[in-house]
Amino acid sequence: MGTDLALLYAFCDEAIDLLNRWEKICLELSKNNETTETWEELFYIAHNLKGNSRTAEQAEFGDFIHRVEDGITLLRENKVACTSQI
């Protein structure tokens, strides 16, 4: 059974929208990384990307985003310092 192209296109469209929002949030974080709501929004975006990628049969991307979620959790719980390198 092949990948449903309509589903894949829908996933890509939504991923572009989510990643555009992601970029804006990261720019906000570069100015002030103390905003808990900002970390929550990044986590929410990552969570949506992960779920949508798995629905669109893009498991490798979903696995990658799952690791991103784990990283966000470490950052928002102050277990890892948010540096300019991150």
PDB file of N, CA, C and O in Angstrom:
ATOM      1  N   MET A   1       0.842  -1.175   0.000  1.00  0.00           N
ATOM      2  CA  MET A   1       0.000   0.000   0.000  1.00  0.00           C
ATOM      3  C   MET A   1       0.889   1.240   0.000  1.00  0.00           C
ATOM      4  O   MET A   1       1.764   1.374   0.855  1.00  0.00           O
ATOM      5  N   GLY A   2       0.670   2.154  -0.958  1.00  0.00           N
ATOM      6  CA  GLY A   2       1.485   3.350  -1.097  1.00  0.00           C
ATOM      7  C   GLY A   2       0.989   4.483  -0.223  1.00  0.00           C
ATOM      8  O   GLY A   2      -0.083   4.420   0.378  1.00  0.00           O
ATOM      9  N   THR A   3       1.792   5.499  -0.175  1.00  0.00           N
ATOM     10  CA  THR A   3       1.447   6.686   0.590  1.00  0.00           C
ATOM     11  C   THR A   3       0.307   7.435  -0.088  1.00  0.00           C
ATOM     12  O   THR A   3       0.317   7.615  -1.306  1.00  0.00           O
ATOM     13  N   ASP A   4      -0.655   7.863   0.680  1.00  0.00           N
ATOM     14  CA  ASP A   4      -1.772   8.670   0.178  1.00  0.00           C
ATOM     15  C   ASP A   4      -1.240  10.073  -0.103  1.00  0.00           C
ATOM     16  O   ASP A   4      -0.927  10.822   0.823  1.00  0.00           O
ATOM     17  N   LEU A   5      -1.138  10.426  -1.387  1.00  0.00           N
ATOM     18  CA  LEU A   5      -0.545  11.710  -1.758  1.00  0.00           C
ATOM     19  C   LEU A   5      -1.355  12.897  -1.247  1.00  0.00           C
ATOM     20  O   LEU A   5      -0.777  13.908  -0.847  1.00  0.00           O
ATOM     21  N   ALA A   6      -2.661  12.794  -1.252  1.00  0.00           N
ATOM     22  CA  ALA A   6      -3.482  13.900  -0.751  1.00  0.00           C
ATOM     23  C   ALA A   6      -3.192  14.133   0.736  1.00  0.00           C
ATOM     24  O   ALA A   6      -3.099  15.274   1.188  1.00  0.00           O
ATOM     25  N   LEU A   7      -3.054  13.062   1.470  1.00  0.00           N
ATOM     26  CA  LEU A   7      -2.730  13.167   2.895  1.00  0.00           C
ATOM     27  C   LEU A   7      -1.329  13.753   3.085  1.00  0.00           C
ATOM     28  O   LEU A   7      -1.109  14.580   3.971  1.00  0.00           O
ATOM     29  N   LEU A   8      -0.398  13.324   2.258  1.00  0.00           N
ATOM     30  CA  LEU A   8       0.959  13.835   2.338  1.00  0.00           C
ATOM     31  C   LEU A   8       0.999  15.331   2.020  1.00  0.00           C
ATOM     32  O   LEU A   8       1.688  16.089   2.702  1.00  0.00           O
ATOM     33  N   TYR A   9       0.270  15.757   0.996  1.00  0.00           N
ATOM     34  CA  TYR A   9       0.219  17.180   0.647  1.00  0.00           C
ATOM     35  C   TYR A   9      -0.417  17.994   1.776  1.00  0.00           C
ATOM     36  O   TYR A   9       0.054  19.085   2.100  1.00  0.00           O
ATOM     37  N   ALA A  10      -1.470  17.470   2.365  1.00  0.00           N
ATOM     38  CA  ALA A  10      -2.121  18.164   3.484  1.00  0.00           C
ATOM     39  C   ALA A  10      -1.150  18.282   4.660  1.00  0.00           C
ATOM     40  O   ALA A  10      -1.074  19.324   5.311  1.00  0.00           O
ATOM     41  N   PHE A  11      -0.416  17.212   4.922  1.00  0.00           N
ATOM     42  CA  PHE A  11       0.585  17.243   5.990  1.00  0.00           C
ATOM     43  C   PHE A  11       1.628  18.327   5.712  1.00  0.00           C
ATOM     44  O   PHE A  11       1.970  19.105   6.602  1.00  0.00           O
ATOM     45  N   CYS A  12       2.129  18.375   4.486  1.00  0.00           N
ATOM     46  CA  CYS A  12       3.152  19.371   4.127  1.00  0.00           C
ATOM     47  C   CYS A  12       2.622  20.792   4.268  1.00  0.00           C
ATOM     48  O   CYS A  12       3.323  21.664   4.780  1.00  0.00           O
ATOM     49  N   ASP A  13       1.406  21.031   3.825  1.00  0.00           N
ATOM     50  CA  ASP A  13       0.810  22.366   3.952  1.00  0.00           C
ATOM     51  C   ASP A  13       0.727  22.792   5.412  1.00  0.00           C
ATOM     52  O   ASP A  13       1.106  23.908   5.766  1.00  0.00           O
ATOM     53  N   GLU A  14       0.231  21.901   6.247  1.00  0.00           N
ATOM     54  CA  GLU A  14       0.102  22.243   7.659  1.00  0.00           C
ATOM     55  C   GLU A  14       1.472  22.366   8.323  1.00  0.00           C
ATOM     56  O   GLU A  14       1.679  23.232   9.173  1.00  0.00           O
ATOM     57  N   ALA A  15       2.402  21.500   7.934  1.00  0.00           N
ATOM     58  CA  ALA A  15       3.751  21.567   8.509  1.00  0.00           C
ATOM     59  C   ALA A  15       4.406  22.909   8.189  1.00  0.00           C
ATOM     60  O   ALA A  15       5.084  23.488   9.038  1.00  0.00           O
ATOM     61  N   ILE A  16       4.210  23.397   6.985  1.00  0.00           N
ATOM     62  CA  ILE A  16       4.774  24.704   6.617  1.00  0.00           C
ATOM     63  C   ILE A  16       4.205  25.795   7.511  1.00  0.00           C
ATOM     64  O   ILE A  16       4.946  26.644   8.005  1.00  0.00           O
ATOM     65  N   ASP A  17       2.894  25.777   7.722  1.00  0.00           N
ATOM     66  CA  ASP A  17       2.263  26.767   8.609  1.00  0.00           C
ATOM     67  C   ASP A  17       2.815  26.668  10.033  1.00  0.00           C
ATOM     68  O   ASP A  17       3.143  27.681  10.652  1.00  0.00           O
ATOM     69  N   LEU A  18       2.913  25.442  10.543  1.00  0.00           N
ATOM     70  CA  LEU A  18       3.411  25.244  11.905  1.00  0.00           C
ATOM     71  C   LEU A  18       4.872  25.667  12.023  1.00  0.00           C
ATOM     72  O   LEU A  18       5.262  26.270  13.023  1.00  0.00           O
ATOM     73  N   LEU A  19       5.671  25.360  11.026  1.00  0.00           N
ATOM     74  CA  LEU A  19       7.086  25.719  11.081  1.00  0.00           C
ATOM     75  C   LEU A  19       7.304  27.223  10.924  1.00  0.00           C
ATOM     76  O   LEU A  19       8.263  27.768  11.471  1.00  0.00           O
ATOM     77  N   ASN A  20       6.433  27.888  10.191  1.00  0.00           N
ATOM     78  CA  ASN A  20       6.500  29.354  10.133  1.00  0.00           C
ATOM     79  C   ASN A  20       6.232  29.949  11.511  1.00  0.00           C
ATOM     80  O   ASN A  20       6.918  30.879  11.935  1.00  0.00           O
ATOM     81  N   ARG A  21       5.233  29.411  12.209  1.00  0.00           N
ATOM     82  CA  ARG A  21       4.951  29.867  13.575  1.00  0.00           C
ATOM     83  C   ARG A  21       6.131  29.540  14.482  1.00  0.00           C
ATOM     84  O   ARG A  21       6.509  30.347  15.331  1.00  0.00           O
ATOM     85  N   TRP A  22       6.713  28.352  14.303  1.00  0.00           N
ATOM     86  CA  TRP A  22       7.876  27.915  15.077  1.00  0.00           C
ATOM     87  C   TRP A  22       9.004  28.949  14.962  1.00  0.00           C
ATOM     88  O   TRP A  22       9.622  29.324  15.959  1.00  0.00           O
ATOM     89  N   GLU A  23       9.257  29.400  13.733  1.00  0.00           N
ATOM     90  CA  GLU A  23      10.323  30.375  13.510  1.00  0.00           C
ATOM     91  C   GLU A  23      10.057  31.678  14.263  1.00  0.00           C
ATOM     92  O   GLU A  23      10.965  32.243  14.873  1.00  0.00           O
ATOM     93  N   LYS A  24       8.822  32.147  14.219  1.00  0.00           N
ATOM     94  CA  LYS A  24       8.463  33.380  14.931  1.00  0.00           C
ATOM     95  C   LYS A  24       8.675  33.221  16.434  1.00  0.00           C
ATOM     96  O   LYS A  24       9.179  34.129  17.095  1.00  0.00           O
ATOM     97  N   ILE A  25       8.295  32.081  16.962  1.00  0.00           N
ATOM     98  CA  ILE A  25       8.455  31.825  18.393  1.00  0.00           C
ATOM     99  C   ILE A  25       9.935  31.779  18.768  1.00  0.00           C
ATOM    100  O   ILE A  25      10.334  32.315  19.802  1.00  0.00           O
ATOM    101  N   CYS A  26      10.742  31.142  17.929  1.00  0.00           N
ATOM    102  CA  CYS A  26      12.181  31.078  18.206  1.00  0.00           C
ATOM    103  C   CYS A  26      12.803  32.472  18.208  1.00  0.00           C
ATOM    104  O   CYS A  26      13.695  32.753  19.008  1.00  0.00           O
ATOM    105  N   LEU A  27      12.341  33.332  17.329  1.00  0.00           N
ATOM    106  CA  LEU A  27      12.825  34.716  17.333  1.00  0.00           C
ATOM    107  C   LEU A  27      12.430  35.405  18.635  1.00  0.00           C
ATOM    108  O   LEU A  27      13.218  36.170  19.193  1.00  0.00           O
ATOM    109  N   GLU A  28      11.209  35.141  19.127  1.00  0.00           N
ATOM    110  CA  GLU A  28      10.786  35.697  20.407  1.00  0.00           C
ATOM    111  C   GLU A  28      11.670  35.170  21.535  1.00  0.00           C
ATOM    112  O   GLU A  28      12.074  35.922  22.422  1.00  0.00           O
ATOM    113  N   LEU A  29      11.966  33.869  21.492  1.00  0.00           N
ATOM    114  CA  LEU A  29      12.802  33.259  22.524  1.00  0.00           C
ATOM    115  C   LEU A  29      14.221  33.826  22.515  1.00  0.00           C
ATOM    116  O   LEU A  29      14.862  33.915  23.563  1.00  0.00           O
ATOM    117  N   SER A  30      14.707  34.205  21.345  1.00  0.00           N
ATOM    118  CA  SER A  30      16.058  34.757  21.278  1.00  0.00           C
ATOM    119  C   SER A  30      16.145  36.089  22.022  1.00  0.00           C
ATOM    120  O   SER A  30      17.225  36.509  22.437  1.00  0.00           O
ATOM    121  N   LYS A  31      14.998  36.749  22.185  1.00  0.00           N
ATOM    122  CA  LYS A  31      14.947  38.014  22.914  1.00  0.00           C
ATOM    123  C   LYS A  31      14.657  37.798  24.393  1.00  0.00           C
ATOM    124  O   LYS A  31      15.163  38.531  25.243  1.00  0.00           O
ATOM    125  N   ASN A  32      13.835  36.783  24.703  1.00  0.00           N
ATOM    126  CA  ASN A  32      13.433  36.528  26.084  1.00  0.00           C
ATOM    127  C   ASN A  32      13.065  35.059  26.221  1.00  0.00           C
ATOM    128  O   ASN A  32      11.977  34.648  25.818  1.00  0.00           O
ATOM    129  N   ASN A  33      13.970  34.267  26.788  1.00  0.00           N
ATOM    130  CA  ASN A  33      13.699  32.827  26.897  1.00  0.00           C
ATOM    131  C   ASN A  33      13.057  32.440  28.219  1.00  0.00           C
ATOM    132  O   ASN A  33      13.003  31.259  28.561  1.00  0.00           O
ATOM    133  N   GLU A  34      12.580  33.409  28.952  1.00  0.00           N
ATOM    134  CA  GLU A  34      11.959  33.135  30.246  1.00  0.00           C
ATOM    135  C   GLU A  34      10.451  32.927  30.142  1.00  0.00           C
ATOM    136  O   GLU A  34       9.798  32.653  31.148  1.00  0.00           O
ATOM    137  N   THR A  35       9.902  33.051  28.969  1.00  0.00           N
ATOM    138  CA  THR A  35       8.465  32.994  28.790  1.00  0.00           C
ATOM    139  C   THR A  35       7.982  31.547  28.741  1.00  0.00           C
ATOM    140  O   THR A  35       8.189  30.849  27.748  1.00  0.00           O
ATOM    141  N   THR A  36       7.344  31.106  29.807  1.00  0.00           N
ATOM    142  CA  THR A  36       6.847  29.728  29.883  1.00  0.00           C
ATOM    143  C   THR A  36       5.837  29.445  28.778  1.00  0.00           C
ATOM    144  O   THR A  36       5.843  28.359  28.198  1.00  0.00           O
ATOM    145  N   GLU A  37       4.973  30.408  28.482  1.00  0.00           N
ATOM    146  CA  GLU A  37       3.953  30.206  27.450  1.00  0.00           C
ATOM    147  C   GLU A  37       4.592  29.942  26.095  1.00  0.00           C
ATOM    148  O   GLU A  37       4.061  29.176  25.291  1.00  0.00           O
ATOM    149  N   THR A  38       5.728  30.574  25.844  1.00  0.00           N
ATOM    150  CA  THR A  38       6.417  30.379  24.577  1.00  0.00           C
ATOM    151  C   THR A  38       6.928  28.953  24.458  1.00  0.00           C
ATOM    152  O   THR A  38       6.802  28.329  23.404  1.00  0.00           O
ATOM    153  N   TRP A  39       7.503  28.439  25.534  1.00  0.00           N
ATOM    154  CA  TRP A  39       7.959  27.042  25.513  1.00  0.00           C
ATOM    155  C   TRP A  39       6.785  26.093  25.321  1.00  0.00           C
ATOM    156  O   TRP A  39       6.885  25.097  24.604  1.00  0.00           O
ATOM    157  N   GLU A  40       5.672  26.415  25.972  1.00  0.00           N
ATOM    158  CA  GLU A  40       4.482  25.578  25.829  1.00  0.00           C
ATOM    159  C   GLU A  40       3.996  25.563  24.381  1.00  0.00           C
ATOM    160  O   GLU A  40       3.600  24.520  23.861  1.00  0.00           O
ATOM    161  N   GLU A  41       4.029  26.730  23.738  1.00  0.00           N
ATOM    162  CA  GLU A  41       3.581  26.793  22.347  1.00  0.00           C
ATOM    163  C   GLU A  41       4.512  26.007  21.428  1.00  0.00           C
ATOM    164  O   GLU A  41       4.050  25.335  20.506  1.00  0.00           O
ATOM    165  N   LEU A  42       5.817  26.086  21.672  1.00  0.00           N
ATOM    166  CA  LEU A  42       6.748  25.282  20.875  1.00  0.00           C
ATOM    167  C   LEU A  42       6.474  23.797  21.060  1.00  0.00           C
ATOM    168  O   LEU A  42       6.487  23.029  20.098  1.00  0.00           O
ATOM    169  N   PHE A  43       6.229  23.403  22.293  1.00  0.00           N
ATOM    170  CA  PHE A  43       5.926  21.998  22.554  1.00  0.00           C
ATOM    171  C   PHE A  43       4.646  21.586  21.824  1.00  0.00           C
ATOM    172  O   PHE A  43       4.586  20.508  21.232  1.00  0.00           O
ATOM    173  N   TYR A  44       3.639  22.432  21.867  1.00  0.00           N
ATOM    174  CA  TYR A  44       2.364  22.157  21.201  1.00  0.00           C
ATOM    175  C   TYR A  44       2.569  21.982  19.692  1.00  0.00           C
ATOM    176  O   TYR A  44       2.007  21.069  19.086  1.00  0.00           O
ATOM    177  N   ILE A  45       3.369  22.854  19.097  1.00  0.00           N
ATOM    178  CA  ILE A  45       3.639  22.753  17.666  1.00  0.00           C
ATOM    179  C   ILE A  45       4.366  21.441  17.365  1.00  0.00           C
ATOM    180  O   ILE A  45       4.008  20.733  16.424  1.00  0.00           O
ATOM    181  N   ALA A  46       5.379  21.123  18.157  1.00  0.00           N
ATOM    182  CA  ALA A  46       6.118  19.875  17.955  1.00  0.00           C
ATOM    183  C   ALA A  46       5.187  18.672  18.099  1.00  0.00           C
ATOM    184  O   ALA A  46       5.259  17.722  17.319  1.00  0.00           O
ATOM    185  N   HIS A  47       4.326  18.723  19.089  1.00  0.00           N
ATOM    186  CA  HIS A  47       3.393  17.618  19.319  1.00  0.00           C
ATOM    187  C   HIS A  47       2.464  17.434  18.111  1.00  0.00           C
ATOM    188  O   HIS A  47       2.198  16.309  17.689  1.00  0.00           O
ATOM    189  N   ASN A  48       1.982  18.542  17.567  1.00  0.00           N
ATOM    190  CA  ASN A  48       1.124  18.450  16.380  1.00  0.00           C
ATOM    191  C   ASN A  48       1.886  17.919  15.177  1.00  0.00           C
ATOM    192  O   ASN A  48       1.374  17.086  14.430  1.00  0.00           O
ATOM    193  N   LEU A  49       3.107  18.402  14.991  1.00  0.00           N
ATOM    194  CA  LEU A  49       3.921  17.908  13.877  1.00  0.00           C
ATOM    195  C   LEU A  49       4.162  16.411  14.002  1.00  0.00           C
ATOM    196  O   LEU A  49       4.099  15.677  13.015  1.00  0.00           O
ATOM    197  N   LYS A  50       4.438  15.967  15.221  1.00  0.00           N
ATOM    198  CA  LYS A  50       4.693  14.540  15.444  1.00  0.00           C
ATOM    199  C   LYS A  50       3.463  13.712  15.092  1.00  0.00           C
ATOM    200  O   LYS A  50       3.560  12.736  14.348  1.00  0.00           O
ATOM    201  N   GLY A  51       2.327  14.094  15.615  1.00  0.00           N
ATOM    202  CA  GLY A  51       1.106  13.338  15.342  1.00  0.00           C
ATOM    203  C   GLY A  51       0.726  13.365  13.871  1.00  0.00           C
ATOM    204  O   GLY A  51       0.345  12.344  13.300  1.00  0.00           O
ATOM    205  N   ASN A  52       0.832  14.541  13.260  1.00  0.00           N
ATOM    206  CA  ASN A  52       0.483  14.665  11.846  1.00  0.00           C
ATOM    207  C   ASN A  52       1.436  13.869  10.965  1.00  0.00           C
ATOM    208  O   ASN A  52       1.018  13.282   9.966  1.00  0.00           O
ATOM    209  N   SER A  53       2.702  13.845  11.327  1.00  0.00           N
ATOM    210  CA  SER A  53       3.669  13.104  10.520  1.00  0.00           C
ATOM    211  C   SER A  53       3.388  11.606  10.580  1.00  0.00           C
ATOM    212  O   SER A  53       3.535  10.898   9.583  1.00  0.00           O
ATOM    213  N   ARG A  54       2.997  11.145  11.714  1.00  0.00           N
ATOM    214  CA  ARG A  54       2.695   9.710  11.830  1.00  0.00           C
ATOM    215  C   ARG A  54       1.416   9.362  11.082  1.00  0.00           C
ATOM    216  O   ARG A  54       1.312   8.285  10.496  1.00  0.00           O
ATOM    217  N   THR A  55       0.444  10.267  11.099  1.00  0.00           N
ATOM    218  CA  THR A  55      -0.781  10.052  10.325  1.00  0.00           C
ATOM    219  C   THR A  55      -0.467  10.000   8.835  1.00  0.00           C
ATOM    220  O   THR A  55      -1.074   9.230   8.091  1.00  0.00           O
ATOM    221  N   ALA A  56       0.493  10.831   8.404  1.00  0.00           N
ATOM    222  CA  ALA A  56       0.870  10.899   6.986  1.00  0.00           C
ATOM    223  C   ALA A  56       1.939   9.864   6.638  1.00  0.00           C
ATOM    224  O   ALA A  56       2.558   9.935   5.577  1.00  0.00           O
ATOM    225  N   GLU A  57       2.149   8.908   7.533  1.00  0.00           N
ATOM    226  CA  GLU A  57       3.107   7.822   7.321  1.00  0.00           C
ATOM    227  C   GLU A  57       4.532   8.324   7.127  1.00  0.00           C
ATOM    228  O   GLU A  57       5.286   7.788   6.316  1.00  0.00           O
ATOM    229  N   GLN A  58       4.889   9.354   7.877  1.00  0.00           N
ATOM    230  CA  GLN A  58       6.236   9.915   7.854  1.00  0.00           C
ATOM    231  C   GLN A  58       6.894   9.648   9.203  1.00  0.00           C
ATOM    232  O   GLN A  58       7.233  10.573   9.941  1.00  0.00           O
ATOM    233  N   ALA A  59       7.066   8.375   9.505  1.00  0.00           N
ATOM    234  CA  ALA A  59       7.508   7.929  10.828  1.00  0.00           C
ATOM    235  C   ALA A  59       8.879   8.482  11.212  1.00  0.00           C
ATOM    236  O   ALA A  59       9.081   8.851  12.369  1.00  0.00           O
ATOM    237  N   GLU A  60       9.816   8.549  10.284  1.00  0.00           N
ATOM    238  CA  GLU A  60      11.147   9.050  10.631  1.00  0.00           C
ATOM    239  C   GLU A  60      11.084  10.508  11.082  1.00  0.00           C
ATOM    240  O   GLU A  60      11.746  10.889  12.048  1.00  0.00           O
ATOM    241  N   PHE A  61      10.299  11.315  10.395  1.00  0.00           N
ATOM    242  CA  PHE A  61      10.134  12.702  10.800  1.00  0.00           C
ATOM    243  C   PHE A  61       9.449  12.758  12.163  1.00  0.00           C
ATOM    244  O   PHE A  61       9.834  13.551  13.023  1.00  0.00           O
ATOM    245  N   GLY A  62       8.441  11.922  12.357  1.00  0.00           N
ATOM    246  CA  GLY A  62       7.753  11.863  13.645  1.00  0.00           C
ATOM    247  C   GLY A  62       8.694  11.490  14.779  1.00  0.00           C
ATOM    248  O   GLY A  62       8.604  12.044  15.874  1.00  0.00           O
ATOM    249  N   ASP A  63       9.603  10.546  14.516  1.00  0.00           N
ATOM    250  CA  ASP A  63      10.591  10.152  15.529  1.00  0.00           C
ATOM    251  C   ASP A  63      11.535  11.307  15.844  1.00  0.00           C
ATOM    252  O   ASP A  63      11.881  11.539  17.002  1.00  0.00           O
ATOM    253  N   PHE A  64      11.949  12.029  14.805  1.00  0.00           N
ATOM    254  CA  PHE A  64      12.811  13.190  15.011  1.00  0.00           C
ATOM    255  C   PHE A  64      12.105  14.243  15.864  1.00  0.00           C
ATOM    256  O   PHE A  64      12.686  14.776  16.810  1.00  0.00           O
ATOM    257  N   ILE A  65      10.856  14.538  15.527  1.00  0.00           N
ATOM    258  CA  ILE A  65      10.100  15.544  16.270  1.00  0.00           C
ATOM    259  C   ILE A  65       9.866  15.096  17.708  1.00  0.00           C
ATOM    260  O   ILE A  65       9.813  15.925  18.616  1.00  0.00           O
ATOM    261  N   HIS A  66       9.727  13.797  17.918  1.00  0.00           N
ATOM    262  CA  HIS A  66       9.587  13.287  19.283  1.00  0.00           C
ATOM    263  C   HIS A  66      10.836  13.648  20.100  1.00  0.00           C
ATOM    264  O   HIS A  66      10.722  14.017  21.269  1.00  0.00           O
ATOM    265  N   ARG A  67      12.013  13.545  19.498  1.00  0.00           N
ATOM    266  CA  ARG A  67      13.250  13.929  20.190  1.00  0.00           C
ATOM    267  C   ARG A  67      13.276  15.440  20.432  1.00  0.00           C
ATOM    268  O   ARG A  67      13.778  15.900  21.457  1.00  0.00           O
ATOM    269  N   VAL A  68      12.733  16.206  19.486  1.00  0.00           N
ATOM    270  CA  VAL A  68      12.637  17.658  19.671  1.00  0.00           C
ATOM    271  C   VAL A  68      11.739  17.962  20.871  1.00  0.00           C
ATOM    272  O   VAL A  68      12.065  18.822  21.688  1.00  0.00           O
ATOM    273  N   GLU A  69      10.613  17.259  20.977  1.00  0.00           N
ATOM    274  CA  GLU A  69       9.725  17.427  22.138  1.00  0.00           C
ATOM    275  C   GLU A  69      10.477  17.177  23.441  1.00  0.00           C
ATOM    276  O   GLU A  69      10.339  17.925  24.408  1.00  0.00           O
ATOM    277  N   ASP A  70      11.273  16.115  23.447  1.00  0.00           N
ATOM    278  CA  ASP A  70      12.059  15.796  24.650  1.00  0.00           C
ATOM    279  C   ASP A  70      13.009  16.935  24.984  1.00  0.00           C
ATOM    280  O   ASP A  70      13.178  17.282  26.153  1.00  0.00           O
ATOM    281  N   GLY A  71      13.630  17.519  23.963  1.00  0.00           N
ATOM    282  CA  GLY A  71      14.526  18.643  24.180  1.00  0.00           C
ATOM    283  C   GLY A  71      13.800  19.862  24.724  1.00  0.00           C
ATOM    284  O   GLY A  71      14.300  20.542  25.619  1.00  0.00           O
ATOM    285  N   ILE A  72      12.629  20.134  24.188  1.00  0.00           N
ATOM    286  CA  ILE A  72      11.833  21.266  24.667  1.00  0.00           C
ATOM    287  C   ILE A  72      11.464  21.055  26.128  1.00  0.00           C
ATOM    288  O   ILE A  72      11.498  21.993  26.924  1.00  0.00           O
ATOM    289  N   THR A  73      11.118  19.846  26.473  1.00  0.00           N
ATOM    290  CA  THR A  73      10.772  19.545  27.868  1.00  0.00           C
ATOM    291  C   THR A  73      11.957  19.844  28.785  1.00  0.00           C
ATOM    292  O   THR A  73      11.779  20.429  29.854  1.00  0.00           O
ATOM    293  N   LEU A  74      13.149  19.454  28.382  1.00  0.00           N
ATOM    294  CA  LEU A  74      14.341  19.742  29.193  1.00  0.00           C
ATOM    295  C   LEU A  74      14.560  21.246  29.338  1.00  0.00           C
ATOM    296  O   LEU A  74      14.933  21.723  30.410  1.00  0.00           O
ATOM    297  N   LEU A  75      14.329  21.980  28.271  1.00  0.00           N
ATOM    298  CA  LEU A  75      14.519  23.431  28.298  1.00  0.00           C
ATOM    299  C   LEU A  75      13.465  24.120  29.163  1.00  0.00           C
ATOM    300  O   LEU A  75      13.789  24.980  29.982  1.00  0.00           O
ATOM    301  N   ARG A  76      12.219  23.740  28.978  1.00  0.00           N
ATOM    302  CA  ARG A  76      11.163  24.441  29.722  1.00  0.00           C
ATOM    303  C   ARG A  76      11.175  24.091  31.200  1.00  0.00           C
ATOM    304  O   ARG A  76      10.664  24.854  32.019  1.00  0.00           O
ATOM    305  N   GLU A  77      11.754  22.941  31.554  1.00  0.00           N
ATOM    306  CA  GLU A  77      11.881  22.570  32.970  1.00  0.00           C
ATOM    307  C   GLU A  77      13.226  23.009  33.546  1.00  0.00           C
ATOM    308  O   GLU A  77      13.580  22.636  34.665  1.00  0.00           O
ATOM    309  N   ASN A  78      13.975  23.807  32.773  1.00  0.00           N
ATOM    310  CA  ASN A  78      15.284  24.334  33.187  1.00  0.00           C
ATOM    311  C   ASN A  78      16.281  23.242  33.546  1.00  0.00           C
ATOM    312  O   ASN A  78      17.159  23.458  34.382  1.00  0.00           O
ATOM    313  N   LYS A  79      16.159  22.082  32.929  1.00  0.00           N
ATOM    314  CA  LYS A  79      17.131  21.010  33.140  1.00  0.00           C
ATOM    315  C   LYS A  79      18.325  21.185  32.215  1.00  0.00           C
ATOM    316  O   LYS A  79      19.387  20.604  32.441  1.00  0.00           O
ATOM    317  N   VAL A  80      18.144  21.993  31.168  1.00  0.00           N
ATOM    318  CA  VAL A  80      19.192  22.365  30.236  1.00  0.00           C
ATOM    319  C   VAL A  80      19.077  23.871  30.035  1.00  0.00           C
ATOM    320  O   VAL A  80      17.979  24.408  29.887  1.00  0.00           O
ATOM    321  N   ALA A  81      20.218  24.541  30.032  1.00  0.00           N
ATOM    322  CA  ALA A  81      20.199  25.994  29.829  1.00  0.00           C
ATOM    323  C   ALA A  81      19.939  26.324  28.361  1.00  0.00           C
ATOM    324  O   ALA A  81      20.461  25.666  27.461  1.00  0.00           O
ATOM    325  N   CYS A  82      19.142  27.331  28.139  1.00  0.00           N
ATOM    326  CA  CYS A  82      18.854  27.796  26.786  1.00  0.00           C
ATOM    327  C   CYS A  82      19.955  28.775  26.387  1.00  0.00           C
ATOM    328  O   CYS A  82      19.989  29.916  26.849  1.00  0.00           O
ATOM    329  N   THR A  83      20.844  28.312  25.529  1.00  0.00           N
ATOM    330  CA  THR A  83      21.941  29.138  25.069  1.00  0.00           C
ATOM    331  C   THR A  83      21.709  29.549  23.624  1.00  0.00           C
ATOM    332  O   THR A  83      20.816  29.019  22.962  1.00  0.00           O
ATOM    333  N   SER A  84      22.495  30.476  23.138  1.00  0.00           N
ATOM    334  CA  SER A  84      22.344  30.901  21.741  1.00  0.00           C
ATOM    335  C   SER A  84      22.647  29.751  20.789  1.00  0.00           C
ATOM    336  O   SER A  84      22.110  29.708  19.683  1.00  0.00           O
ATOM    337  N   GLN A  85      23.493  28.827  21.203  1.00  0.00           N
ATOM    338  CA  GLN A  85      23.823  27.675  20.376  1.00  0.00           C
ATOM    339  C   GLN A  85      22.593  26.774  20.198  1.00  0.00           C
ATOM    340  O   GLN A  85      22.366  26.237  19.113  1.00  0.00           O
ATOM    341  N   ILE A  86      21.815  26.614  21.252  1.00  0.00           N
ATOM    342  CA  ILE A  86      20.600  25.801  21.188  1.00  0.00           C
ATOM    343  C   ILE A  86      19.578  26.519  20.366  1.00  0.00           C
ATOM    344  O   ILE A  86      18.471  26.014  20.178  1.00  0.00           O
TER     345      ILE A  86
END
